[in-house]
């Protein structure tokens, strides 16, 4: 069942804030009031995961400029996240929040938990300031994601939110023309 247009379920979790080097508590309420990217991945100390999280870090400054916070989530603990951050060249560059989900509650609520393995799948979610899911992408375990696509998706989601009645076509870039769905537009695109 799709989570698009649905409010995220309540949760409370411990996290490692890589940018400050501190353990913090994160809740569904923490995500409200700004845009959020929630990036699930299978496990710390693995192979594809550090390439994805490092790639996400490369977009972090731009996402912050878009009033967007980034949260990575795996079923590891926040302690494991810190250890990984302290010992991996790629992960040591991270500045965003790394949520631990050892209870698997968060992964289950986002419908990305592989119940047999007990690990999260590669799911990425864009959540608006009201806590509503606006975009979702889930990849098979062996397929890494490209974080650069998040910037344009967030810009489009923000544009649509701020301009009711307008929609962004495929490959829309900020500043380009949008569409205003109407009877006159049917069949003319």
Secondary structure, 3 states (H helix, E strand, C coil): CCCCCCECCCCEEEEEECCCCEEEEEECHHHCCCEEEEEECCCCCCCHHHHHHHHHHHHHHHHHHCCEEEEEEECCCHHHHHHHHHHCCCHHHCCCEEEECCCCHHHHHCCCEECCCCEECEEEEEECCCCEEEEEEEECCCCCCCCHHHHHHHHHHHHHHHCCCCECCCCCCCCCCCECCCHHHCCCC
